[in-house]
């Protein structure tokens, strides 16, 4: 099973959940999560929306919200809001 190109089996699996969170180290526009969000209303996207400066990977990931700690915080906040 692949997530791209979009597989109907993946859509069926995702549709069975209240929410599916996509964290992508990619630009928001044209991302895989954008494609899935267009057909699955339960998809929450977390992707890059803007210019990313050059720097150390771990620092940039943290600033963008993609470090393990920041993603865990995002998931916790998302679950609290549900």
TORDREN-762896 format. One record per atom (N, C-alpha, C, O): residue in three letters; residue number from 1; atom name; x, y, z. Coordinates in pm, whole numbers, plus 50000, padded with zeros to 5 digits. Layout:
BEGIN
NODE   resn   resi   name    east   north      up
NODE    Ala    NUM     CA       X       Y       Z
...
// end
This chain:
BEGIN
NODE   resn   resi   name    east   north      up
NODE    Unk      1      N   50085   49883   50000
NODE    Unk      1     CA   50000   50000   50000
NODE    Unk      1      C   50090   50124   50000
NODE    Unk      1      O   50188   50129   50074
NODE    Unk      2      N   50057   50220   49919
NODE    Unk      2     CA   50130   50346   49912
NODE    Unk      2      C   50037   50460   49951
NODE    Unk      2      O   49916   50451   49936
NODE    Unk      3      N   50097   50568   50002
NODE    Unk      3     CA   50012   50684   50031
NODE    Unk      3      C   50003   50776   49910
NODE    Unk      3      O   49914   50861   49903
NODE    Unk      4      N   50096   50761   49814
NODE    Unk      4     CA   50089   50840   49693
NODE    Unk      4      C   50143   50759   49577
NODE    Unk      4      O   50248   50697   49593
NODE    Unk      5      N   50078   50754   49463
NODE    Unk      5     CA   49953   50825   49436
NODE    Unk      5      C   49843   50779   49530
NODE    Unk      5      O   49848   50670   49586
NODE    Unk      6      N   49743   50865   49544
NODE    Unk      6     CA   49637   50840   49641
NODE    Unk      6      C   49574   50704   49617
NODE    Unk      6      O   49531   50671   49506
NODE    Unk      7      N   49570   50627   49723
NODE    Unk      7     CA   49517   50491   49721
NODE    Unk      7      C   49383   50492   49794
NODE    Unk      7      O   49375   50538   49908
NODE    Unk      8      N   49278   50442   49730
NODE    Unk      8     CA   49145   50442   49792
NODE    Unk      8      C   49143   50363   49922
NODE    Unk      8      O   49066   50396   50013
NODE    Unk      9      N   49225   50261   49931
NODE    Unk      9     CA   49231   50183   50055
NODE    Unk      9      C   49282   50270   50171
NODE    Unk      9      O   49233   50260   50283
NODE    Unk     10      N   49381   50355   50142
NODE    Unk     10     CA   49432   50447   50245
NODE    Unk     10      C   49323   50546   50285
NODE    Unk     10      O   49307   50576   50403
NODE    Unk     11      N   49249   50596   50188
NODE    Unk     11     CA   49140   50690   50217
NODE    Unk     11      C   49036   50623   50306
NODE    Unk     11      O   48986   50684   50401
NODE    Unk     12      N   49002   50499   50277
NODE    Unk     12     CA   48906   50425   50359
NODE    Unk     12      C   48956   50409   50502
NODE    Unk     12      O   48879   50427   50597
NODE    Unk     13      N   49082   50374   50518
NODE    Unk     13     CA   49140   50358   50651
NODE    Unk     13      C   49138   50491   50726
NODE    Unk     13      O   49099   50496   50843
NODE    Unk     14      N   49181   50598   50659
NODE    Unk     14     CA   49185   50730   50723
NODE    Unk     14      C   49044   50777   50762
NODE    Unk     14      O   49026   50840   50866
NODE    Unk     15      N   48946   50745   50681
NODE    Unk     15     CA   48809   50788   50706
NODE    Unk     15      C   48749   50723   50830
NODE    Unk     15      O   48651   50773   50885
NODE    Unk     16      N   48807   50614   50875
NODE    Unk     16     CA   48757   50544   50993
NODE    Unk     16      C   48794   50614   51123
NODE    Unk     16      O   48743   50578   51230
NODE    Unk     17      N   48882   50715   51116
NODE    Unk     17     CA   48930   50786   51235
NODE    Unk     17      C   48868   50925   51244
NODE    Unk     17      O   48830   50985   51143
NODE    Unk     18      N   48858   50975   51367
NODE    Unk     18     CA   48806   51111   51387
NODE    Unk     18      C   48900   51214   51328
NODE    Unk     18      O   48855   51315   51273
NODE    Unk     19      N   49029   51190   51338
NODE    Unk     19     CA   49127   51284   51287
NODE    Unk     19      C   49253   51210   51245
NODE    Unk     19      O   49292   51110   51305
NODE    Unk     20      N   49315   51261   51139
NODE    Unk     20     CA   49443   51211   51092
NODE    Unk     20      C   49535   51331   51082
NODE    Unk     20      O   49505   51428   51012
NODE    Unk     21      N   49646   51326   51152
NODE    Unk     21     CA   49740   51438   51153
NODE    Unk     21      C   49858   51408   51063
NODE    Unk     21      O   49924   51305   51078
NODE    Unk     22      N   49883   51496   50969
NODE    Unk     22     CA   49997   51485   50877
NODE    Unk     22      C   50102   51588   50918
NODE    Unk     22      O   50073   51707   50921
NODE    Unk     23      N   50221   51543   50948
NODE    Unk     23     CA   50336   51632   50972
NODE    Unk     23      C   50429   51611   50854
NODE    Unk     23      O   50480   51501   50833
NODE    Unk     24      N   50452   51718   50777
NODE    Unk     24     CA   50538   51706   50659
NODE    Unk     24      C   50648   51810   50662
NODE    Unk     24      O   50624   51929   50684
NODE    Unk     25      N   50768   51764   50641
NODE    Unk     25     CA   50883   51854   50625
NODE    Unk     25      C   50887   51898   50479
NODE    Unk     25      O   50989   51884   50411
NODE    Unk     26      N   50776   51951   50434
NODE    Unk     26     CA   50763   51993   50296
NODE    Unk     26      C   50674   52117   50292
NODE    Unk     26      O   50606   52150   50389
NODE    Unk     27      N   50677   52185   50179
NODE    Unk     27     CA   50595   52304   50164
NODE    Unk     27      C   50448   52263   50158
NODE    Unk     27      O   50413   52163   50095
NODE    Unk     28      N   50364   52340   50223
NODE    Unk     28     CA   50221   52311   50235
NODE    Unk     28      C   50153   52296   50099
NODE    Unk     28      O   50083   52197   50076
NODE    Unk     29      N   50173   52392   50009
NODE    Unk     29     CA   50109   52389   49877
NODE    Unk     29      C   50165   52275   49794
NODE    Unk     29      O   50286   52266   49772
NODE    Unk     30      N   50076   52188   49750
NODE    Unk     30     CA   50118   52075   49668
NODE    Unk     30      C   50163   51954   49748
NODE    Unk     30      O   50211   51856   49690
NODE    Unk     31      N   50150   51960   49879
NODE    Unk     31     CA   50195   51850   49964
NODE    Unk     31      C   50099   51731   49958
NODE    Unk     31      O   49985   51744   49913
NODE    Unk     32      N   50146   51618   50004
NODE    Unk     32     CA   50061   51500   50009
NODE    Unk     32      C   49943   51524   50103
NODE    Unk     32      O   49830   51484   50073
NODE    Unk     33      N   49968   51590   50215
NODE    Unk     33     CA   49858   51616   50309
NODE    Unk     33      C   49753   51706   50247
NODE    Unk     33      O   49634   51690   50276
NODE    Unk     34      N   49794   51800   50163
NODE    Unk     34     CA   49696   51886   50095
NODE    Unk     34      C   49607   51802   50004
NODE    Unk     34      O   49486   51824   49996
NODE    Unk     35      N   49668   51708   49934
NODE    Unk     35     CA   49591   51621   49845
NODE    Unk     35      C   49490   51537   49924
NODE    Unk     35      O   49374   51524   49884
NODE    Unk     36      N   49534   51481   50036
NODE    Unk     36     CA   49442   51400   50117
NODE    Unk     36      C   49336   51486   50185
NODE    Unk     36      O   49221   51444   50196
NODE    Unk     37      N   49373   51605   50230
NODE    Unk     37     CA   49276   51694   50295
NODE    Unk     37      C   49164   51733   50199
NODE    Unk     37      O   49052   51761   50242
NODE    Unk     38      N   49194   51735   50070
NODE    Unk     38     CA   49091   51771   49972
NODE    Unk     38      C   48984   51663   49957
NODE    Unk     38      O   48875   51690   49907
NODE    Unk     39      N   49015   51539   50000
NODE    Unk     39     CA   48915   51431   49990
NODE    Unk     39      C   48876   51371   50125
NODE    Unk     39      O   48780   51296   50133
NODE    Unk     40      N   48950   51404   50230
NODE    Unk     40     CA   48921   51354   50365
NODE    Unk     40      C   48910   51474   50460
NODE    Unk     40      O   49012   51534   50496
NODE    Unk     41      N   48791   51508   50501
NODE    Unk     41     CA   48775   51627   50586
NODE    Unk     41      C   48836   51613   50726
NODE    Unk     41      O   48847   51713   50798
NODE    Unk     42      N   48875   51494   50764
NODE    Unk     42     CA   48930   51473   50898
NODE    Unk     42      C   49082   51487   50903
NODE    Unk     42      O   49144   51454   51004
NODE    Unk     43      N   49143   51535   50795
NODE    Unk     43     CA   49289   51551   50787
NODE    Unk     43      C   49330   51688   50840
NODE    Unk     43      O   49278   51791   50796
NODE    Unk     44      N   49423   51688   50935
NODE    Unk     44     CA   49483   51812   50985
NODE    Unk     44      C   49625   51817   50931
NODE    Unk     44      O   49702   51721   50946
NODE    Unk     45      N   49660   51928   50869
NODE    Unk     45     CA   49790   51941   50804
NODE    Unk     45      C   49885   52028   50886
NODE    Unk     45      O   49847   52134   50936
NODE    Unk     46      N   50006   51981   50898
NODE    Unk     46     CA   50113   52057   50960
NODE    Unk     46      C   50230   52049   50864
NODE    Unk     46      O   50302   51949   50859
NODE    Unk     47      N   50249   52156   50789
NODE    Unk     47     CA   50354   52159   50687
NODE    Unk     47      C   50415   52299   50684
NODE    Unk     47      O   50367   52389   50753
NODE    Unk     48      N   50517   52315   50607
NODE    Unk     48     CA   50588   52442   50598
NODE    Unk     48      C   50508   52539   50512
NODE    Unk     48      O   50464   52504   50402
NODE    Unk     49      N   50489   52659   50562
NODE    Unk     49     CA   50415   52761   50489
NODE    Unk     49      C   50499   52888   50487
NODE    Unk     49      O   50471   52982   50563
NODE    Unk     50      N   50597   52891   50404
NODE    Unk     50     CA   50683   53008   50394
NODE    Unk     50      C   50828   52970   50372
NODE    Unk     50      O   50861   52852   50356
NODE    Unk     51      N   50912   53069   50372
NODE    Unk     51     CA   51054   53050   50347
NODE    Unk     51      C   51122   52990   50470
NODE    Unk     51      O   51094   53029   50583
NODE    Unk     52      N   51211   52895   50447
NODE    Unk     52     CA   51290   52835   50555
NODE    Unk     52      C   51434   52880   50537
NODE    Unk     52      O   51497   52856   50434
NODE    Unk     53      N   51485   52945   50640
NODE    Unk     53     CA   51624   52991   50633
NODE    Unk     53      C   51719   52872   50645
NODE    Unk     53      O   51678   52762   50682
NODE    Unk     54      N   51843   52895   50615
NODE    Unk     54     CA   51945   52791   50628
NODE    Unk     54      C   51988   52783   50774
NODE    Unk     54      O   51989   52884   50845
NODE    Unk     55      N   52023   52663   50817
NODE    Unk     55     CA   52070   52645   50953
NODE    Unk     55      C   52085   52499   50987
NODE    Unk     55      O   52073   52411   50901
NODE    Unk     56      N   52111   52474   51114
NODE    Unk     56     CA   52124   52336   51161
NODE    Unk     56      C   51988   52269   51159
NODE    Unk     56      O   51887   52326   51200
NODE    Unk     57      N   51987   52147   51110
NODE    Unk     57     CA   51861   52074   51093
NODE    Unk     57      C   51779   52066   51221
NODE    Unk     57      O   51659   52094   51219
NODE    Unk     58      N   51841   52028   51332
NODE    Unk     58     CA   51765   52012   51456
NODE    Unk     58      C   51705   52143   51502
NODE    Unk     58      O   51594   52145   51556
NODE    Unk     59      N   51776   52253   51483
NODE    Unk     59     CA   51726   52385   51522
NODE    Unk     59      C   51609   52425   51433
NODE    Unk     59      O   51507   52473   51482
NODE    Unk     60      N   51624   52406   51303
NODE    Unk     60     CA   51518   52442   51210
NODE    Unk     60      C   51393   52358   51232
NODE    Unk     60      O   51282   52410   51230
NODE    Unk     61      N   51411   52228   51253
NODE    Unk     61     CA   51296   52141   51278
NODE    Unk     61      C   51220   52187   51402
NODE    Unk     61      O   51097   52187   51403
NODE    Unk     62      N   51293   52226   51506
NODE    Unk     62     CA   51229   52274   51627
NODE    Unk     62      C   51154   52405   51600
NODE    Unk     62      O   51040   52421   51644
NODE    Unk     63      N   51218   52498   51529
NODE    Unk     63     CA   51154   52626   51498
NODE    Unk     63      C   51027   52607   51414
NODE    Unk     63      O   50930   52681   51429
NODE    Unk     64      N   51029   52508   51326
NODE    Unk     64     CA   50915   52483   51239
NODE    Unk     64      C   50806   52398   51305
NODE    Unk     64      O   50698   52380   51249
NODE    Unk     65      N   50835   52346   51424
NODE    Unk     65     CA   50738   52263   51494
NODE    Unk     65      C   50747   52116   51459
NODE    Unk     65      O   50653   52040   51484
NODE    Unk     66      N   50860   52074   51400
NODE    Unk     66     CA   50875   51935   51358
NODE    Unk     66      C   50973   51855   51441
NODE    Unk     66      O   51008   51743   51403
NODE    Unk     67      N   51019   51908   51553
NODE    Unk     67     CA   51099   51826   51644
NODE    Unk     67      C   51001   51732   51715
NODE    Unk     67      O   50881   51759   51721
NODE    Unk     68      N   51052   51624   51769
NODE    Unk     68     CA   50964   51527   51838
NODE    Unk     68      C   50885   51595   51949
NODE    Unk     68      O   50765   51570   51964
NODE    Unk     69      N   50951   51681   52026
NODE    Unk     69     CA   50883   51749   52137
NODE    Unk     69      C   50773   51842   52085
NODE    Unk     69      O   50663   51843   52140
NODE    Unk     70      N   50802   51919   51982
NODE    Unk     70     CA   50703   52013   51929
NODE    Unk     70      C   50585   51939   51865
NODE    Unk     70      O   50470   51981   51878
NODE    Unk     71      N   50613   51827   51796
NODE    Unk     71     CA   50503   51751   51737
NODE    Unk     71      C   50416   51690   51847
NODE    Unk     71      O   50294   51688   51834
NODE    Unk     72      N   50478   51641   51954
NODE    Unk     72     CA   50401   51586   52066
NODE    Unk     72      C   50313   51695   52128
NODE    Unk     72      O   50197   51670   52161
NODE    Unk     73      N   50368   51816   52143
NODE    Unk     73     CA   50289   51928   52197
NODE    Unk     73      C   50171   51960   52106
NODE    Unk     73      O   50061   51988   52153
NODE    Unk     74      N   50194   51958   51975
NODE    Unk     74     CA   50088   51985   51879
NODE    Unk     74      C   49979   51880   51888
NODE    Unk     74      O   49860   51914   51888
NODE    Unk     75      N   50018   51754   51897
NODE    Unk     75     CA   49919   51646   51908
NODE    Unk     75      C   49840   51662   52037
NODE    Unk     75      O   49717   51651   52035
NODE    Unk     76      N   49907   51688   52148
NODE    Unk     76     CA   49837   51708   52276
NODE    Unk     76      C   49736   51823   52265
NODE    Unk     76      O   49622   51811   52309
NODE    Unk     77      N   49780   51935   52209
NODE    Unk     77     CA   49690   52049   52192
NODE    Unk     77      C   49575   52018   52101
NODE    Unk     77      O   49462   52060   52127
NODE    Unk     78      N   49600   51944   51995
NODE    Unk     78     CA   49495   51905   51902
NODE    Unk     78      C   49392   51817   51972
NODE    Unk     78      O   49271   51836   51954
NODE    Unk     79      N   49439   51722   52052
NODE    Unk     79     CA   49348   51631   52122
NODE    Unk     79      C   49264   51703   52228
NODE    Unk     79      O   49148   51669   52251
NODE    Unk     80      N   49325   51802   52293
NODE    Unk     80     CA   49251   51881   52392
NODE    Unk     80      C   49138   51961   52327
NODE    Unk     80      O   49033   51982   52387
NODE    Unk     81      N   49162   52005   52203
NODE    Unk     81     CA   49063   52086   52132
NODE    Unk     81      C   48950   52002   52075
NODE    Unk     81      O   48845   52055   52040
NODE    Unk     82      N   48970   51873   52064
NODE    Unk     82     CA   48870   51785   52006
NODE    Unk     82      C   48754   51762   52099
NODE    Unk     82      O   48661   51690   52066
// end
